[in-house]
């Protein structure tokens, strides 16, 4: 009789849900000119950056660096909703931008949407299995 391995997908759903909730709150807490960088692979220069680039703009960038399946990953990211490099600012990275419909900063709904995009990017395209192990850098421009 073969050994049975645990179904990690059940545990993964809880892990990613909790991580996405934390990510949502961190996005909502960003102040102007503040950024967060999730360094997926320092060696390959693969990262996701979230930045409040103006009083009311949230810019995300994803760098594929020297990712081994760069073309496939780029297509998958575009399918998730990422825009081509240079869509919002000059640079080589895929980008997304949020601007509030009203008020000074994005709504909780938009922050949740943004966190979901990051989670999907990490999990389904970049192959991250445990987001809690990704180094996070926080700073200001």
N, C-alpha and C positions, 0 to 999 in steps of 0.2 A: 504494500500500500504506500503510495507516495506521500511525502510530507506536505501539509497544507500551509501555505503562507497566509498571513493576515491580509485582509482587504484594507489597504492603506487609504483607499479613496474615501471611506467613511470618515476616518480621522482627518483626512486632508480637508474635507469640506468645513469642518469645525475650525481647523487651523486657519484656513484662508478667510473664512467669515470674520473671525476675531481680528486677524491682521488687517482686513479691509476696513473694519470699524475704527481701528487705531489710525490707519492711514487717513481716513476721512477726517478725523479730528485734527491730525497734524496739518493737513492741507488747510482746513478752516482757520487754524491758528497762525498761519504764515503772515508776516508783516511785510510791508513794501520793501523790496530789495533783499528779501531773504530767500534762501534756497535750501533744498534737501537733495542730496545725491545718493541713490541706491547703487552701490558698486557691485554689480553682478560678477564681473571678472576683471580684476585690476590688470592681470597679465594680458588679457585680450582687449582691454579698454572697452568693455561692454558695461554700460550704465544707463540708468534712467534718472533724469533730473527734473525736479519740480521747482518752479521759481515764481514768486510774485514779483513780476517785472515792472509793475506800475501800481498805483493805488488800487486799481480794480482789474488787473489782468493776471491770469494764471497761465504760465507757459510751461509745457512739458516737452522734453526732448528725450529721445532714445538714441544712444550710440551703439551701433553694432560692431564697431572697432574691427577686429580681425576674427569675428565670429565665424566658425567653420562652415556654417550654412547661410552665409550672408544674404544671398539672393532669395532663397526660400524664406528666410526670416523677414526680410524686407517686404515681400509680397504678403506674408501673413499679417504683419503689422499694418500694412495699408488696408487689408481686409477688416482689421479691428477698428479702423477709424483714424489711424495716424496719417498725417499729411506729409507731402514731399518736403525735402530740405529746402529752406528758404521761403516757405509759405508765410511765415510770420516774422522771422529774423534771419539774417544771413548766417549760413553755417551748413555743415555737412550732415546734420542729424535730422531724423524724422521728427515732426513737431505736432503738437495740439495746443489749442488756445481756448480758454474760457473767459468770457466777459459777463458780468452780471446783467440781468435784464433790468433790475432796479436795485437801488441801494449802492453801498460803497464796496461790497465784497461779494463773492459768490455765495449762493444759497447752499444750504445743507444738501439739497438734492443734487446740485452741480458738484459739490465736493464728493458726494457718494459716487456719482458717475465717474469723476476723475479717478477716484480710488479703484473703482472697478476696472477701468482701463489699465491702470498700473498692474493690478492683480492679474488680469488676463494676459498682459504682456509678459510678466515674469513667469507665470505658470505655464501658459500654453505655447508661447513662442520661444522664450529664453530657457525653458526647461528647469526653472527653479522649483524644488520640491518643498523647501522650508524657508519661507520669507523671513522668519525671525533670525536666520543666520546671515542675512545680507548686511554688510557694514553700511551704516548711514552716516553721511557727513552733513552737518548743518552749518550754514554760514550766511554772510551778507556780501553783497557786491560792493 
